[in-house]
Amino acid sequence: MDLDVFVSAHRAEWDRLDALLRRQRRLTGAEADELVVLYQRTATHLSLIQSAAPDPQLTGRLSQLVARARSAVTGARRASWQDVTRFLTHSFPAAVYRARHWWVPTALLSTAVAALLGWWISTHPEVQASIAAPSELRELTRPGGQYETYYSSNPAASFAAQVWTNNAWAAALCLILGVFLGLPVLWILFQNMLNLGVGFGLMSSAGRLDTFLGLVLPHGLLELTAVFVAAGTGLRLGWTVIDPGPRTRRTALAEEGRAALAMAIGLALVLFVSGAVEGFVTPSGLPTWARITIGVVAELAFLAYVYVVGGRAARAGETGDLDASERSADVPMAA
């Protein structure tokens, strides 16, 4: 392609499109039709230049022109409460439901790893000695020790906010870093299971496993489920890089990435609930059975939300991705 000749042949069209976009008054019907035609042509011109004779300055100018034209053609759209409702009743639960073949096995395998680590630590005194000195272990596991006072060490509201922030950040990292073939996700997941296994093993070796479960289960069921969902989704995103299926890798990553971003927002809400339980229920004076019951009810409610509400939305065609009208237009690519 002779770039100078190409620019000379089409500059008038680009200038005309720019002029229409700068109009202060309302466009006539003929002008609106002309704007649509020029937008489509300019998008094609941009594609040809990018594939045949990329020029940074010209590509930048046409990219801005195409973006402005697309905004003018499609119109601006503001989010509303209707969008929030649709997200909570369709997009988010459907996205979690569609990812179930990834996060359910992730949950089962991770729980098995945590249990195995806990058993190994509880039955091997030499492993316990490598974790901390005997006096420190006694301080951790004794009645009123650090494992118990951890949940009441700060005011409930500030503690819940801190827990929520930490867990939401961990979930977001799983979703974002999944694109790196899922390897960072496996490390984050292992760190979480190691922490759980250490607590399980140390309290079990001290004969206080019931106390440990009474402290962890009220909030841990929902909290860990959210982490498993994030990890499973991150692993699926990593696998998309390897095997995008019938879609192009770029399209597959864009679709799965948008769904993962929406998942991060929804999981932040789920973790807010688990953080509230951890801040207000776990350290409360309620009987152990009552605290665990609250945790089980919260977990069952989330699973019902995913499998009933999300399953219905997924079967109706919801994917968790943006609506077609809200996605970036696919620019034609030259052969």
Secondary structure, DSSP 8 states (H G I E B T S, - for coil): --HHHHHHHHHHHHHHHHHHHH-SS---HHHHHHHHHHHHHHHHHHHHHHHHS--HHHHHHHHHHHHHHHHHHH------HHHHHHIIIIIHHHHHHHTHHHHHHHHHHHHHHHHHHHHHHHT-HHHHHHHS-HHHHHHHHSTTSHHHHGGGSS-HHHHHHHHHHHHHHHHHHHHHHTTTTTHHHHHHHHHHHHHHHHHHHHHHHTT-HHHHHHHHHHHHHHHHHHHHHHHHHHHHHHHHHH--TTS-HHHHHHHHHHHHHHHHHHHHHHHHHHHHIIIIITTSSS-HHHHHHHHHHHHHHHHHIIIIIIHHHHHTT--SS--GGGS--------
